[in-house]
């Protein structure tokens, strides 16, 4: 993540809202969408390796290597393939930026300082700020302090942030405290940490502790409080720190709790146990809670947590007994314990006992949010044992008792599918109509299938009327897309978006983000963005402009979040909002890869939006990485088959990840004879289950095939990608679309 932010920062220097030197003078200018680093590197490497290249070609290859996430390769090229004197100002800036990204601050600092010479004030300020940070990280605080001060004069919009950096390296405590008064509200956390460090150096530990506690910097606060023997401050910091997202802080907090600050309340018992569990010490967490129970706390809240922990380490019998004790106490935690005990019994006991426990839970606690799921699980288990009539009976009860619940919706559609499998279209129609009348989550799906049944029965007028209504009501949804296809109406078209309104407030925020990114203060830029995302209220024009600006700068997922916020007041179908929620960043790059691999660019962008929301460095819980969420082993194999020398860092490079992902998707389309739905299903779930699913009788009908897939995640994935494709096709007129782009 940090490297990606550094590389993004390098790009920002050429894309600021004010004039700077041309992209020929500033490396990695605003060409992220068009530059083609992957292809450029492939073209330039042979000549550079054979030492037949010019200085300009060496610098272009170094720039490409940096863009591909290989900064040490860029540094090596610039230090060995050309002489330092031949680099010029642009080459030194590139060398300094690449060395910084590679963590070679001793090389980065002087190169950046030299590159600042002769530049316009604004750009000189940016390069000086980079140099200052490099000197700071290289341990040369005495040099960094003057550079931060000079950069602050040249960059007023981020002068407060630079003041915090200067305060951190100055040896003058009084000056440091004066500088910190310039810190913007967004910098409160960083400023508090620097203030505490300064106060500690001045012997004022009590004020240092107060500064840290105010902003929730729990790790350092805990250390100071313990040193001061301040038990109140230490307890506050320890029990807040035990819930921190920073594992190192959790570890320090738990150590303090165990050694000096034992729990004194039920909440502290729970926090101590949570911290221990977070560190993988689940048995110790159980011991803490059991000790509290032995001292008299036999509440359902405590016992339910003990049961959860026991279940998580496989002590299921113990968990069943503990949940049973919790159930006797009454209250919300007792009900949740009853549900979790029933779920465990389905794994431990004879089938009938687990089913009975789930059914009893639903009967005794009909208002609990898990009651519908409990009955759905009973039906699912009955179906697995071949007891279809009993399963249908349970699903009917579920649909009757909780008609608007999500699992009631699933029950009705499952009953409809069962009826269709038995050629009972009358019952299927009844269940689909019940779903529509309930206004339940899958009402649009039910409308589509009612239309399909009407058409199959020869009532084409009714079918067409239902599909027209669905197409209008679900204009940007999956079933609206399916309805238009059924009508032969073609894709949805959308009106053009008017120009974005002008917002001075948004412009100032985006200017700060640009400058912080360009100065390589990437954590600070992220802080500004996150602060905007936490805002509850926005003037309309500021929200729209800020969302578009974030998307334009590579903060696509964040811009989309603000786009959804705008949809709350403007509606999703607003032309501007729709393009914020369905943006098309990296368009040139995506279309180039689509042409190279014979893919529909709208399918490619649809997959990217669903897989990663255009985040090049995102990693899923399963370990899939990058723009197209490639598993490392899959990406390595695809790259090797394509004759690409593998480097794991390619996964975090937008262009490299896209190239490998497009290669993989194109191969899947060839494997499934151009059929989009099976290829996408295999991209999401793997080829083995798709081989099974293709034996279903519905496999010949793409729409029915999607509904028949048993994996909930894969069904949702297919609906989303197919919907995305048609929305993108309607929003963004084609540049070049291959002849084989249509169809499912």
VOGU-3710 file (C-alpha; in Angstrom, 3 decimals, decimal comma):
1> xxxxxxxxxx> 0,000/0,000/0,000  2,739/2,475/0,950  4,640/1,898/-2,304  1,473/2,399/-4,332  0,882/5,715/-2,581  4,459/6,793/-3,298  4,017/5,975/-6,959  0,684/7,781/-7,056  2,373/10,745/-5,444  4,993/10,747/-8,160
11> xxxxxxxxxx> 2,201/11,001/-10,715  0,510/13,932/-9,049  3,355/16,340/-9,734  2,326/16,676/-13,360  -1,437/16,797/-12,812  -1,892/19,720/-10,442  -4,511/22,351/-11,066  -1,866/25,033/-11,528  0,844/25,360/-14,188  3,988/23,295/-13,720
21> xxxxxxxxxx> 6,736/22,208/-16,053  5,783/20,001/-18,972  5,598/16,234/-18,602  8,892/15,956/-20,452  10,547/17,737/-17,527  8,560/16,143/-14,688  8,783/12,339/-14,584  5,625/10,344/-14,126  3,360/13,202/-15,086  -0,391/12,916/-15,484
31> xxxxxxxxxx> -0,263/9,982/-17,861  -1,387/7,183/-15,553  -4,272/6,401/-17,907  -2,291/6,409/-21,131  1,373/5,799/-20,483  1,528/2,026/-21,005  4,424/1,215/-18,682  4,146/-2,521/-19,211  4,398/-2,219/-22,974  6,974/0,545/-22,887
41> xxxxxxxxxx> 9,221/-1,475/-20,587  8,957/-4,484/-22,892  9,942/-2,330/-25,886  12,863/-0,570/-24,213  14,510/-3,356/-22,196  16,280/-5,093/-25,132  18,033/-1,930/-26,313  18,923/-0,767/-22,796  20,204/-4,200/-21,794  22,321/-4,310/-24,952
51> xxxxxxxxxx> 23,668/-0,829/-24,128  22,365/0,584/-27,411  20,039/3,142/-25,847  20,126/6,902/-25,384  19,928/8,680/-22,024  16,295/9,521/-22,822  15,460/5,840/-23,413  17,154/4,818/-20,167  15,093/7,392/-18,300  11,918/6,212/-20,024
61> xxxxxxxxxx> 12,651/2,621/-18,999  13,410/3,744/-15,439  10,120/5,617/-15,384  8,328/2,487/-16,607  9,987/0,308/-13,980  8,941/2,774/-11,303  5,413/2,770/-12,655  5,379/-1,037/-12,512  6,279/-0,954/-8,833  9,975/-1,802/-9,231
71> xxxxxxxxxx> 11,729/1,340/-7,978  15,023/-0,391/-7,178  15,251/-1,390/-10,863  14,721/2,243/-11,820  17,483/3,346/-9,436  19,862/0,705/-10,768  19,277/1,832/-14,354  19,835/5,492/-13,570  22,991/4,770/-11,597  24,616/2,291/-13,991
81> xxxxxxxxxx> 23,281/2,783/-17,514  24,018/6,510/-17,709  26,415/8,903/-16,034  25,055/11,114/-13,249  26,111/14,266/-15,112  23,977/13,276/-18,113  20,777/12,917/-16,089  19,826/16,566/-15,964  17,197/18,007/-13,644  14,388/15,701/-14,808
91> xxxxxxxxxx> 16,615/12,641/-14,471  17,653/13,631/-10,946  14,033/14,109/-9,982  13,257/10,655/-11,335  16,255/9,157/-9,521  15,283/10,832/-6,262  11,650/9,749/-6,526  12,578/6,161/-7,393  15,170/5,962/-4,598  12,600/7,323/-2,156
101> xxxxxxxxxx> 10,078/4,659/-3,192  12,788/2,016/-2,820  13,615/3,209/0,702  17,086/4,416/-0,305  16,812/7,808/1,346  20,545/8,530/1,308  20,400/8,460/-2,499  17,014/10,150/-2,750  17,758/13,189/-0,597  20,631/14,833/-2,544
111> xxxxxxxxxx> 19,105/13,899/-5,910  15,844/15,610/-5,001  17,602/18,658/-3,589  19,591/19,045/-6,818  16,397/18,587/-8,863  14,717/21,512/-7,069  17,158/24,018/-8,565  15,728/26,299/-11,220  12,091/25,284/-10,915  9,072/27,541/-10,521
121> xxxxxxxxxx> 8,045/28,340/-6,960  5,180/25,866/-6,641  7,057/22,971/-8,196  10,246/23,879/-6,316  8,234/23,718/-3,092  7,005/20,234/-3,933  10,479/18,935/-4,744  11,941/20,569/-1,631  9,268/18,912/0,493  10,237/15,558/-1,039
131> xxxxxxxxxx> 13,892/16,280/-0,320  13,091/17,328/3,255  11,235/14,088/3,911  14,073/12,084/2,372  16,645/13,842/4,580  14,425/13,250/7,627  14,171/9,557/6,865  17,911/9,426/6,227  18,487/10,812/9,736  19,663/14,262/8,643
141> xxxxxxxxxx> 17,191/16,316/10,687  19,372/19,414/10,642  19,046/19,601/6,845  15,385/18,580/6,782  14,281/21,352/9,148  15,327/24,156/6,807  13,896/22,438/3,730  10,501/21,925/5,386  10,455/25,613/6,347  11,334/26,744/2,808
151> xxxxxxxxxx> 8,755/24,383/1,275  6,061/25,727/3,618  6,645/29,264/2,330  6,234/28,071/-1,264  3,196/25,824/-0,558  0,703/27,805/1,573  -2,202/25,310/1,220  -0,217/22,640/3,086  1,978/24,903/5,177  0,307/23,627/8,350
161> xxxxxxxxxx> 1,169/20,032/7,527  4,742/20,986/6,710  4,910/22,884/9,998  4,118/19,633/11,815  6,957/17,931/9,948  9,339/20,774/10,728  8,324/20,682/14,397  9,206/16,990/14,505  12,807/17,619/13,441  13,674/20,963/14,980
171> xxxxxxxxxx> 15,878/20,977/18,079  14,209/24,123/19,411  11,282/23,044/21,692  9,766/26,527/21,829  9,798/26,785/18,027  8,308/23,303/17,756  5,354/24,264/19,949  4,830/27,480/17,948  4,889/25,539/14,689  2,326/23,059/15,984
181> xxxxxxxxxx> -0,178/25,862/16,488  -0,288/26,098/12,672  -1,430/22,480/12,304  -4,778/22,101/10,504  -7,592/20,162/12,255  -6,896/17,196/9,980  -3,378/16,973/11,432  -4,498/16,816/15,078  -3,250/13,259/15,638  0,203/13,872/14,133
191> xxxxxxxxxx> 0,508/17,209/15,887  -0,384/15,655/19,256  2,325/13,030/18,845  4,957/15,640/17,953  3,768/17,879/20,811  4,075/14,972/23,245  7,597/14,185/22,046  8,585/17,832/22,471  7,047/18,088/25,937  8,723/14,872/27,030
201> xxxxxxxxxx> 12,087/16,199/25,896  11,337/19,281/27,967  10,480/17,196/31,030  6,726/17,871/30,947  5,428/14,295/30,951  1,989/15,115/32,358  1,095/17,489/29,501  2,574/15,023/27,001  0,249/12,306/28,334  -2,785/14,588/28,181
211> xxxxxxxxxx> -1,953/15,505/24,566  -1,875/11,845/23,529  -4,995/10,832/25,451  -6,995/13,612/23,806  -6,400/12,206/20,311  -6,431/8,510/21,225  -2,766/7,734/20,566  -2,978/4,835/22,986  0,405/3,132/22,614  2,654/6,092/23,543
221> xxxxxxxxxx> 0,067/7,300/26,071  0,189/3,958/27,853  3,990/4,029/28,042  4,018/7,533/29,534  1,191/6,799/31,977  2,948/3,696/33,260  6,208/5,615/33,656  4,363/8,308/35,622  2,545/5,645/37,675  -0,690/7,303/36,550
231> xxxxxxxxxx> -3,089/4,391/37,000  -6,130/6,304/35,715  -4,424/7,354/32,479  -2,786/3,944/32,090  -6,090/2,130/32,502  -7,787/4,396/29,951  -4,982/3,866/27,434  -4,652/0,114/28,056  -8,307/-0,753/27,690  -8,758/1,467/24,649
241> xxxxxxxxxx> -5,501/0,200/23,159  -6,582/-3,430/23,539  -9,262/-2,714/20,922  -6,898/-0,905/18,548  -6,539/-1,911/14,911  -2,746/-1,810/15,440  -1,563/-5,217/16,653  1,548/-3,743/18,256  -0,605/-1,424/20,377  -2,866/-4,348/21,316
251> xxxxxxxxxx> 0,167/-6,350/22,396  1,455/-3,555/24,640  -1,996/-2,956/26,080  -2,592/-6,621/26,874  0,816/-6,901/28,541  -0,019/-3,927/30,770  -3,431/-5,380/31,614  -1,934/-8,733/32,571  0,968/-7,324/34,540  -0,407/-4,202/36,224
261> xxxxxxxxxx> -4,001/-3,338/35,299  -6,326/-6,333/35,815  -9,975/-5,894/34,804  -12,151/-4,153/37,353  -15,497/-4,138/35,517  -17,416/-6,455/33,225  -16,608/-4,261/30,241  -12,915/-4,476/31,067  -13,227/-8,270/31,306  -14,684/-8,271/27,804
271> xxxxxxxxxx> -12,002/-5,917/26,454  -9,163/-7,937/27,992  -10,573/-11,113/26,471  -10,993/-9,429/23,084  -7,382/-8,242/23,144  -6,069/-11,694/24,051  -8,171/-13,286/21,338  -6,891/-10,755/18,805  -3,340/-11,889/19,640  -4,258/-15,534/19,061
281> xxxxxxxxxx> -4,371/-16,302/22,785  -7,949/-17,538/22,776  -7,520/-20,007/25,650  -6,164/-17,205/27,821  -9,169/-15,077/26,826  -11,454/-17,896/27,981  -9,544/-18,082/31,258  -10,104/-14,346/31,897  -13,853/-14,669/31,365  -14,132/-17,910/33,333
291> xxxxxxxxxx> -12,337/-16,202/36,236  -14,938/-13,439/36,124  -17,695/-16,061/36,127  -16,106/-17,768/39,132  -16,221/-14,435/40,937  -19,965/-14,192/40,376  -20,535/-12,815/36,873  -22,755/-15,501/35,339  -24,522/-13,099/32,997  -25,667/-14,232/29,583
301> xxxxxxxxxx> -23,382/-11,603/28,025  -20,280/-13,154/29,605  -21,281/-16,784/29,097  -22,224/-16,199/25,473  -18,766/-14,735/24,831  -17,128/-17,733/26,499  -19,156/-20,024/24,252  -18,117/-18,055/21,181  -14,449/-18,398/22,103  -14,780/-22,108/22,877
311> xxxxxxxxxx> -16,477/-22,682/19,545  -13,725/-20,761/17,705  -11,016/-23,173/18,954  -13,077/-26,291/18,211  -14,213/-26,980/21,802  -17,762/-27,443/20,552  -19,071/-29,660/23,337  -17,878/-27,174/25,929  -19,443/-24,355/23,925  -22,799/-26,169/23,766
321> xxxxxxxxxx> -22,794/-26,502/27,562  -21,771/-22,863/28,056  -24,429/-21,603/25,673  -27,001/-23,671/27,594  -25,970/-21,896/30,814  -26,281/-18,534/29,070  -29,765/-19,421/27,792  -31,048/-19,734/31,357  -30,233/-16,089/32,125  -32,655/-14,457/29,676
331> xxxxxxxxxx> -32,192/-11,383/27,491  -30,726/-10,716/24,045  -27,456/-12,524/24,711  -29,380/-15,568/25,939  -31,346/-15,665/22,686  -28,183/-15,351/20,614  -26,623/-18,132/22,701  -29,646/-20,334/21,962  -29,211/-19,781/18,223  -25,486/-20,475/18,267
341> xxxxxxxxxx> -26,003/-23,568/20,407  -28,508/-24,861/17,855  -26,031/-24,242/15,018  -23,353/-26,183/16,907  -25,710/-29,066/17,576  -26,191/-29,522/13,828  -22,466/-30,342/13,646  -22,274/-32,512/16,735  -25,521/-34,326/17,232  -27,769/-36,630/15,299
351> xxxxxxxxxx> -29,457/-34,663/12,544  -32,843/-34,641/14,244  -31,519/-33,018/17,434  -29,855/-30,151/15,591  -32,931/-29,583/13,452  -35,147/-29,619/16,531  -32,936/-27,051/18,274  -33,091/-24,696/15,297  -36,850/-25,103/14,958  -37,315/-24,561/18,695
361> xxxxxxxxxx> -35,250/-21,382/18,522  -37,425/-20,004/15,714  -40,577/-20,944/17,635  -39,496/-19,413/20,950  -37,880/-16,293/19,553  -39,859/-15,356/16,437  -38,805/-11,702/16,679  -35,078/-12,489/16,690  -33,261/-11,490/13,499  -31,847/-15,024/13,134
371> xxxxxxxxxx> -35,232/-16,819/13,419  -35,922/-16,935/9,638  -32,379/-18,189/8,983  -32,840/-20,922/11,592  -35,820/-22,357/9,719  -34,078/-21,943/6,363  -31,181/-24,005/7,688  -33,593/-26,718/8,819  -35,026/-26,876/5,290  -31,547/-26,919/3,769
381> xxxxxxxxxx> -30,526/-29,822/5,983  -33,689/-31,725/5,150  -33,006/-31,228/1,451  -29,441/-32,507/1,855  -30,846/-35,737/3,300  -33,263/-36,142/0,403  -36,342/-35,243/2,435  -37,703/-32,797/-0,107  -41,320/-32,825/1,024  -40,347/-31,990/4,607
391> xxxxxxxxxx> -37,978/-29,272/3,340  -40,752/-27,723/1,252  -43,043/-27,723/4,286  -40,470/-25,837/6,364  -39,908/-23,296/3,587  -43,657/-22,704/3,322  -43,819/-22,047/7,061  -40,900/-19,634/6,778  -42,508/-17,733/3,898  -45,785/-17,499/5,811
401> xxxxxxxxxx> -44,399/-16,345/9,184  -41,793/-13,814/7,987  -43,016/-12,781/4,511  -40,645/-9,821/4,069  -37,488/-11,441/5,457  -34,532/-12,111/3,169  -34,710/-15,858/3,860  -38,446/-15,887/3,203  -37,604/-14,430/-0,190  -35,096/-17,219/-0,778
411> xxxxxxxxxx> -37,682/-19,740/0,377  -40,313/-18,571/-2,137  -37,893/-18,665/-5,045  -36,609/-22,088/-3,994  -40,207/-23,367/-3,844  -40,875/-21,872/-7,273  -37,803/-23,583/-8,717  -38,891/-26,884/-7,149  -42,295/-26,479/-8,739  -40,799/-25,743/-12,147
421> xxxxxxxxxx> -38,582/-28,812/-11,875  -41,800/-30,805/-11,446  -43,469/-28,963/-14,384  -45,914/-27,373/-11,935  -46,099/-23,905/-13,465  -49,234/-23,059/-11,478  -47,445/-23,400/-8,130  -44,348/-21,657/-9,470  -46,494/-18,732/-10,616  -48,149/-18,572/-7,190
431> xxxxxxxxxx> -44,790/-18,365/-5,401  -43,410/-15,759/-7,772  -46,526/-13,627/-7,333  -46,254/-13,954/-3,573  -42,702/-12,611/-3,773  -43,867/-9,599/-5,811  -46,834/-8,919/-3,517  -44,613/-9,060/-0,434  -42,316/-6,425/-1,931  -39,511/-8,759/-0,875
441> xxxxxxxxxx> -35,812/-8,550/-1,834  -36,134/-10,712/-4,960  -39,339/-9,172/-6,289  -37,624/-8,053/-9,501  -36,331/-11,578/-10,099  -39,849/-12,913/-9,536  -41,287/-10,404/-12,046  -38,810/-11,577/-14,644  -39,695/-15,233/-14,107  -43,409/-14,462/-14,219
451> xxxxxxxxxx> -42,840/-12,842/-17,603  -40,789/-15,838/-18,705  -43,591/-18,192/-17,674  -46,147/-16,062/-19,473  -44,112/-16,144/-22,673  -43,619/-19,912/-22,384  -47,395/-20,258/-22,030  -47,984/-18,246/-25,183  -49,066/-15,012/-23,488  -46,475/-12,802/-25,122
461> xxxxxxxxxx> -48,454/-9,617/-24,487  -48,386/-10,123/-20,711  -44,732/-11,098/-20,829  -43,823/-7,975/-22,779  -45,840/-5,748/-20,439  -44,105/-7,157/-17,353  -40,655/-6,801/-18,937  -41,376/-3,207/-19,987  -42,420/-2,368/-16,448  -39,343/-4,109/-15,044
471> xxxxxxxxxx> -37,040/-2,370/-17,509  -38,369/0,991/-16,389  -38,436/0,254/-12,638  -34,993/-1,389/-12,495  -33,227/0,913/-14,916  -29,664/0,231/-13,738  -30,228/-3,177/-12,130  -29,563/-6,699/-13,311  -33,173/-7,678/-13,899  -33,853/-4,473/-15,786
481> xxxxxxxxxx> -30,944/-5,493/-18,022  -32,391/-8,987/-18,453  -35,812/-7,533/-19,230  -34,444/-5,291/-21,980  -32,613/-8,258/-23,481  -35,811/-10,316/-23,415  -37,648/-7,508/-25,201  -34,859/-7,227/-27,771  -34,653/-3,567/-26,808  -30,871/-3,355/-26,775
491> xxxxxxxxxx> -28,844/-1,629/-24,112  -29,955/1,237/-21,917  -28,949/4,715/-23,019  -28,388/7,520/-20,548  -28,515/11,275/-21,024  -25,187/13,092/-21,049  -24,049/14,566/-17,775  -24,011/18,368/-17,459  -20,764/20,037/-16,404  -19,895/19,578/-12,766
501> xxxxxxxxxx> -20,816/22,531/-10,578  -17,925/24,620/-9,305  -17,125/24,353/-5,623  -14,353/26,438/-4,103  -14,415/24,284/-0,960  -13,908/21,090/-2,978  -11,190/22,762/-5,047  -9,288/23,700/-1,877  -9,582/20,160/-0,483  -8,402/18,624/-3,736
511> xxxxxxxxxx> -5,522/21,099/-3,901  -4,362/19,979/-0,438  -4,601/16,330/-1,462  -2,662/17,016/-4,664  0,097/18,853/-2,879  0,436/16,332/-0,063  0,600/13,486/-2,574  3,107/15,331/-4,727  5,259/16,090/-1,678  5,254/12,354/-0,804
521> xxxxxxxxxx> 3,306/13,059/2,379  1,033/10,199/1,419  -0,245/9,330/4,898  -1,298/12,948/5,337  -3,123/12,924/1,989  -4,955/9,791/3,095  -5,922/11,508/6,349  -7,491/14,396/4,403  -9,461/11,964/2,228  -10,678/9,880/5,170
531> xxxxxxxxxx> -11,805/12,999/6,999  -13,957/13,930/4,006  -15,485/10,447/3,926  -16,504/10,790/7,587  -18,422/14,025/6,983  -22,174/13,736/7,315  -23,233/16,922/5,557  -22,069/18,372/2,237  -23,369/21,178/0,052  -24,516/19,498/-3,145
541> xxxxxxxxxx> -21,960/21,102/-5,446  -19,082/20,357/-3,060  -20,050/16,678/-2,771  -20,270/16,170/-6,540  -17,039/18,023/-7,298  -15,117/16,280/-4,530  -16,324/12,826/-5,610  -15,314/13,474/-9,218  -11,973/14,912/-8,132  -11,114/11,902/-5,983
551> xxxxxxxxxx> -11,948/9,517/-8,820  -9,800/11,599/-11,163  -6,862/11,282/-8,768  -7,017/7,525/-8,304  -9,095/7,515/-5,103  -11,799/5,746/-7,052  -13,430/3,680/-4,306  -13,563/6,767/-2,097  -15,084/8,856/-4,880  -17,689/6,159/-5,516
561> xxxxxxxxxx> -18,630/6,222/-1,822  -19,302/9,929/-2,095  -21,218/9,260/-5,302  -23,536/6,911/-3,402  -23,959/9,635/-0,785  -25,007/12,043/-3,538  -27,510/9,443/-4,748  -29,346/9,752/-1,418  -30,542/13,228/-2,373  -30,261/13,279/-6,176
571> xxxxxxxxxx> -31,217/9,618/-6,902  -29,033/7,083/-8,656  -30,426/7,865/-12,100  -29,116/11,432/-12,020  -26,650/11,646/-14,954  -23,829/13,055/-12,819  -24,398/10,673/-9,897  -24,565/7,642/-12,153  -21,159/8,430/-13,628  -19,712/8,844/-10,140
581> xxxxxxxxxx> -21,087/5,501/-8,996  -20,000/3,834/-12,241  -16,761/5,673/-13,090  -14,397/4,657/-15,883  -10,855/5,431/-14,700  -7,915/3,891/-16,550  -10,094/3,815/-19,654  -7,296/4,082/-22,202  -5,363/1,317/-20,491  -8,438/-0,947/-20,247
591> xxxxxxxxxx> -9,384/-0,439/-23,888  -5,823/-1,123/-25,029  -5,771/-4,434/-23,144  -9,229/-5,278/-24,490  -8,042/-4,733/-28,059  -4,895/-6,776/-27,475  -6,859/-9,731/-26,087  -9,996/-9,449/-28,245  -12,166/-8,639/-25,228  -15,189/-6,434/-24,824
601> xxxxxxxxxx> -13,824/-3,399/-22,940  -17,155/-3,004/-21,176  -16,879/-6,538/-19,847  -13,331/-5,862/-18,690  -14,242/-2,663/-16,823  -17,318/-4,400/-15,378  -15,119/-7,138/-13,926  -12,664/-4,606/-12,483  -15,410/-2,580/-10,812  -16,790/-5,685/-9,152
611> xxxxxxxxxx> -13,456/-7,266/-8,277  -11,539/-4,326/-6,823  -13,495/-1,092/-7,303  -10,399/0,050/-9,267  -8,060/-0,258/-6,236  -4,669/-1,470/-7,536  -3,290/-2,557/-4,156  -6,342/-4,170/-2,553  -6,019/-7,710/-1,165  -9,044/-9,897/-0,428
621> xxxxxxxxxx> -9,464/-12,145/2,605  -8,718/-15,086/0,322  -5,444/-13,505/-0,824  -6,566/-12,312/-4,280  -4,711/-9,151/-5,200  -4,864/-6,064/-7,323  -7,103/-4,525/-9,926  -8,486/-7,854/-11,214  -8,137/-9,723/-7,908  -5,720/-12,385/-9,073
631> xxxxxxxxxx> -4,580/-15,180/-6,831  -0,753/-15,097/-6,834  -0,421/-18,698/-8,049  -2,909/-18,108/-10,882  -1,207/-14,869/-11,913  2,224/-16,518/-11,911  1,006/-19,401/-14,067  -0,792/-17,114/-16,524  2,268/-14,854/-16,798  4,608/-17,761/-17,454
641> xxxxxxxxxx> 2,313/-19,243/-20,105  2,264/-15,808/-21,745  6,076/-15,679/-21,703  6,283/-12,921/-19,080  9,143/-12,975/-16,565  7,254/-13,122/-13,281  7,661/-10,589/-10,485  5,204/-10,728/-7,529  5,145/-6,930/-7,448  3,256/-6,963/-10,733
651> xxxxxxxxxx> 0,161/-7,841/-8,707  0,105/-4,326/-7,196  0,791/-2,583/-10,519  -2,468/-1,569/-12,169  -1,189/-2,114/-15,708  0,624/-5,385/-15,056  -2,270/-6,814/-13,045  -4,679/-5,758/-15,776  -2,530/-7,337/-18,490  -2,307/-10,670/-16,655
661> xxxxxxxxxx> -5,979/-10,575/-15,647  -7,098/-9,813/-19,201  -4,945/-12,694/-20,451  -6,623/-15,003/-17,938  -10,153/-13,824/-18,772  -9,534/-14,170/-22,511  -8,284/-17,725/-21,975  -11,437/-18,599/-20,020  -13,632/-17,185/-22,787  -11,803/-19,349/-25,312
671> xxxxxxxxxx> -12,176/-22,375/-23,025  -15,962/-21,863/-22,843  -16,376/-21,085/-26,557  -16,993/-17,388/-26,014  -19,819/-17,885/-23,489  -19,526/-15,030/-21,026  -21,505/-16,469/-18,101  -19,505/-19,716/-17,673  -16,243/-17,804/-18,169  -17,160/-15,275/-15,480
681> xxxxxxxxxx> -18,340/-18,055/-13,171  -14,968/-19,775/-13,586  -13,137/-16,478/-12,989  -14,983/-16,170/-9,689  -15,359/-19,754/-8,456  -12,822/-21,768/-10,462  -13,276/-24,228/-13,291  -14,129/-27,358/-11,289  -17,570/-26,276/-10,017  -18,405/-24,731/-13,394
691> xxxxxxxxxx> -17,857/-28,135/-15,011  -20,548/-29,529/-12,700  -22,917/-26,639/-13,236  -22,725/-26,904/-17,012  -24,475/-30,278/-16,685  -27,613/-28,551/-15,385  -30,485/-28,420/-17,891  -30,539/-24,618/-17,477  -26,979/-24,310/-18,811  -28,189/-23,538/-22,331
701> xxxxxxxxxx> -30,044/-20,418/-21,120  -27,621/-17,860/-19,632  -30,243/-16,144/-17,481  -31,616/-19,378/-16,025  -28,096/-20,711/-15,621  -27,204/-17,730/-13,403  -30,202/-18,459/-11,174  -29,381/-22,168/-10,963  -25,809/-21,699/-9,700  -25,781/-22,896/-6,072
711> xxxxxxxxxx> -23,028/-20,550/-4,827  -24,697/-17,391/-3,493  -21,510/-15,350/-3,946  -21,036/-16,460/-7,554  -24,684/-15,756/-8,424  -24,367/-12,258/-7,003  -21,048/-11,757/-8,775  -22,490/-12,701/-12,155  -25,520/-10,468/-11,741  -23,318/-7,535/-10,750
721> xxxxxxxxxx> -20,800/-7,933/-13,588  -23,453/-8,421/-16,261  -25,341/-5,388/-14,935  -22,131/-3,359/-14,804  -21,323/-4,209/-18,409  -24,616/-2,855/-19,703  -24,482/0,269/-17,541  -20,957/1,062/-18,771  -22,020/0,404/-22,350  -24,814/2,936/-21,962
731> xxxxxxxxxx> -22,830/5,559/-20,079  -19,629/5,646/-22,127  -19,861/5,623/-25,956  -17,498/3,123/-27,521  -14,064/3,958/-28,817  -13,357/0,549/-30,305  -15,344/-2,579/-29,463  -14,306/-5,962/-30,933  -16,786/-7,653/-33,241  -17,205/-10,574/-30,818
741> xxxx> -18,126/-8,346/-27,845  -21,841/-9,072/-27,578  -23,884/-11,832/-26,002  -23,735/-13,838/-22,826
//
